[in-house]
Amino acid sequence: MTFVDEARLRVWAGDGGDGCSAFLREKYRPKGGPAGGDGGDGGSIIAIADAGMSTLLDYRYKDLIKADRGENGSGKSRHGAAARDTVLTVPVGTLIIDESSGETIADLTRPGQEAVLVYGGRGGRGNARFATSVNQAPRRADPGTPGEKRNLRLELRLLADVGVIGLPNAGKSSLVARVSAAKPKIGAYPFTSLAPTLGVVKWNEDGGSFVIADLPGLIEGAHEGHGLGLQFLKHVSRSAMLLHLLDASMKGPEQVMRDFDAVNAELESYSPQIVRRPQVVAMSKLDLPESAAMFPELKRYFEQRGLELLALSSATGEGCREIISMLGRKVVELRARQAEVDPGSAATD
């Protein structure tokens, strides 16, 4: 299935039905009286987060979604039926923004969470509503009010416990394929991954798991839209913690450190909150002789900054289990902290 993480959409709620102006005279009601019914309310449009969806493809080529109009009132005090609401299912992690005002209408981060995007119009009142002791034959009936209309932007921001970041060709896709059942595209050239990939990692024998995301490679100037730019960074913003992969093959330690700083600088330029999230740093491609030889010296560089550098090989699996276990423990800690702040938001381990 094609991964689509952004869509634009016009949504029009249904108009309210018109009230009716009518009079009734029957055999046992010789004086009759006003008998116009009310119009029904128009349908609203509601978005609901569905854990079974993973893309906004369904809305990529839809320009307009309209809800039904309420029925008009009629004689004999019969009220018009209210229209049914129109329900749009979207992936968990969808952000819904009003294009005109820039207002965030909804941020659907939990399965089943819902939000009203536009409200249907109110049904108009029939003339039976206006009868009084003074005015016993009112001819007034109100029209239904129009439903709301909005131009929306839908953005899918993947929800992952661990986001794997790094420069293009750092080995992110290979690692995700190694430790989960996900099958991201892998190639010996930069920008193999053109869209994020989610995988579920089982990290202990008790069934503990977490979600890992292979995020497309980042380059300098990404926060300004260079390369995959903001398409990459908006998905990083949802990750609870980061695994930063570094490719040390055919590079000196100074260049590797510059690569590390460049990626973090892009994160900070996009959002200072992201770069402050827990970050585990690991050198990939440990199976290559040049990388293995570089590791001790590179580890000292990081120690001088007060950082721990780990190493792994997705090809042989060396170091992967240890790093995954460390990430699993950290994810459990983060979930526990989140549960203290918002008991309804934390996932069970």
N, C-alpha and C positions, 0 to 999 in steps of 0.2 A: 504494500500500500504506500502511495506517495505521501511523504511527510510534508504537511503544510502547517506552518505555525502562525500565519497571519491572514486575516480576511476582512473585507469591508462589506458592510451590509446596511441597507435601509430597512427599518422596521416601522410599520404603521399599525397602531392598535385600531380596533373596530370602533366605528361611531355608535353612539347610543341611538336606539330606535325613537321615533317621534311619538309624542303623546297624541291621543285621539280626542277630537271634539265630537261628541255624539249625544243624542237624547233618546230616551226609551219610554214608550207608553204601551203597556200591556193590559190585558183584561182586568187583572186584579190590582193594577197600578194606574188608575185613571189619570192621575196628575203627572205621572211619569217623572222625568227628572234627568239631570246630566248623567251620562253613563259611558264616558270616554275613558278607556284604560290607559295605563302608563306604558311607555316604550321600555324595552329591555335594554340592559347595559351591554355595551360593546365588549368584545373579547380583548383581554390583555395579552401581551407576549411575554413569556417567562422563559428564562434560561436555567437549565438544571445540569449540574456536573455529573458526568457518567464515567465511572472508572473503566468501562469497556471501550471507550474511545481514546485514540492516541493522536488524532490529527484533525485539523479544521478543514479538510478537503471538501466535506459536504457543503461548506459555505463559500468555497473559493469562487464558484461560478454562479452563485445566487445573488442577484442584485437587490431584490425586494421581497420582503415577507410581510404579508398583510393578515391581520386577524379578521374574523367575521364581524359583521355589523349586528347590533341587536334588532330584534323584530319590533315593528311598530305596534302600538296599542290599537285596540279596535273597540267597537260598540259592545254593549252589554257588560261594560266594566271588565273586559278581557285584557289583561296585561300581555304585552309582547314578551316572548322568551328571551332571556339573556343569552348572548353568544358564548360558546365555549372558548376558554383561553387557548392560545397556541403555545405549545411547549417546544423549545429548542434544546436539544441535548448537545452538550459541548464537553471536551475533555477536561478532566480535573487539572487545575492549573491555568485555566483560561481567565485572562484579564479583559474586561469589557469597558471600553472607553468611548465617551461621547466625542465625536469628531469636531463638533462645533465649539464646545466649551473646554475640551480637554479633561473634563471631569471623569473620574473613575466611577462607573456605575456599579460594578461588581468585580470581586476577585474571588473566584470559585476554587478554593483550595482543598475542599473535602468532598468525597462522593456523596451525592444526594443534596448538596448545598444548592440553593436556588435563589434567584433574584428576579424581580419584575423589571423588565427593560422599558416597556411603555404601558401605560394604563389605558384601558378602554374607556370610551365616553360614557357618561351617565344617560340613562333613558329619560326622555322627557315626560312630564306629568300630563295626564289626561284631564279633561275639564271636570271630571267628577271630583278631583282633588280641590277644586276652587269653590265648591258650593258652600255657601254660608247662609245664615238666617236672613241676611240682607240681600245677598245675591244668589238666588236659588236657581238661576238658569245661566250660569257662566258659559261663555263661548271660548274662553281662553284654553289653549293647550300648548305646552312647550315642545319645541323641537329637541331632539337628542343632542347632546354636546359631542363635538368631534373627539376622536381618540388621539392620543399623543403620537407624534412622529419624531423619529430620531435617525441620524446617520451615525453608525457605530463602527468602531474598529475592534476586532477581536484579536488578541495576542495570546498565543499559547506559550507559557513558560514552564518548562518541564520541572516537575517536582522530584528531586533526587536527594538521597541522604549524602551521597558523595559525588561531586563533579570532578572529572578527570580533565585537567587543563595542561597546557604546554604549547610550544611552538609546533607548526606543522611537521609531521613525520617524527614526532617524539615517541611514538609507540602507544598512543592512547587506545586506538581501536584494537590493537593486538592484545593489550592487557584485558580490556573488557571482554573480548572473545575468549580469553583464557580462563577467566574467573567466573563467568556467567554463561547462560545459554544464549545470550544475544549474539547476532551474527552481523556485526558492522562490516562495511566494505574495508578491505585491507589491501594496501599496495605499497610498493617501494618508491613512492614519490609523494611530494607534499600535497595537501588538500585532497587526500583520498576521501575523507569524510566531509560530505557537503550538508549533512543534517545530523542532529544529535541522535544517539541511540541509547535506550534504557535497557539495563539488565538487572536481574535479581541475583544477589550473591548470598549463598549460604555459607556462613563463616564459622559456625561451630556445630558440634554434634547434637546439640539440644534443639536444632531447628532454627536458630537465630539467623535472621537475614536482613539485608539492607539493599536499597536501590542505588545502583551506580550508573552514571551517565557519561558516555563518551561524547565529549563536546568538540566541535570542529576547531581546528588549529587557529591560534591567535597570532596576529602579526602586529608590528608597531603601527600605530594610527588606527587601530580597530575601533576605539571609542569615537572616532570621527567618521566611521563607516568604511574604512579601508578593508580590503579583503572581505571576509564574511562579516566583519564589523559587528554591528549591533545585533545581528541575528545570533551571533555566538554569545555576546555578553548578556543578553536578556535571559538566556537559559542559565548562565552561571549564577545570576541573582537569586535563583530559587534553591541552589544547593546549600545544604546545611553546613557542609565542610568541603574542603578541596584537597585533591591529590595532585600535586604538581610534578609532572614527569619532565626529566631533563635528558636530552640526548648528548652524551659526551663522546660519541664516536667521531673521530677525525676533527676534534676540537681541543684546544687548550683549556685549562681551568679558568683563565680569565674570560674567555669567550662564553663558557658555560655560565659563569656568574652574570655576565651581561645579559645572556638570554633570560636567566631567572629574574633579573631586575626589570627587563623589558616587559615581560608578561605581567608582573605585579604592578608596574607603572600603568599599564593599560587598564587593569582592574580598578586601580585607585582613581584614574581619570574618569572612569565610568561611574563608579560609586565607592566612596571611601569605606562604606560599611562592608562591602564584599571582601576587600583585601584584609580586613580585620578578622575574618572568620577563621576557624581552625584550619591549618594547612599542613599537610604532611608532604615532605619533599623526598623524591626518590629518583635515582639515576636509572634509566632503562637500558636495555640491550647489554646486560652484564655478560651475556654469552660471547660478545665480541672481544677479542684479546685487547684491543686498544682501549675499550671502555673499562675492562677489568683492571688494566694497568693504571688507568687514570684515577680510579675510585679512591685509593688512600689519600692522594694529594688533594683531590676535590673535597673529600670529607673534612680535611683540615681547614680548607677555605671556609666551609660552612660553620665549623666549630668556632672559628674566629668571630663569627657573627652571632654566636650563641644558638645556632640551629643544628638540628640533627639531620644528616643525610643518610637515606637508606638506598638499597640497590636491589634490582630485580631483573629477571629475564623472562619475558613472556614466551619466548621460544622454548626454553627448557623448563620453565616453572620455578627456577631458583629464586628464592626470596619472596615469591608471590604469596604463599600461605602465611608467612610471618606478617607481611604488610596488611593482608586482608584481615587477619585476626586483630591487628592493632586498630584498623579502621572500624571493625565491628564493635570493639570495646568503646571506642570514642563515640560512635553513633548511639550506643546505649546510654552513655552519659549525657549526650546532647538531648536525647528524647526524655530522659528523666528530668532535666532542667526545664525543658519546654512544658512538661506535664505539670510542674509546679506553678508555672506562669498561667497556662491555659489547659486545664485538665481534659478538655474535650478535643484538643488538637493533636496530642501525641499518639503515635502509632504503637501498637504492641510489638514487642520483640519476639 
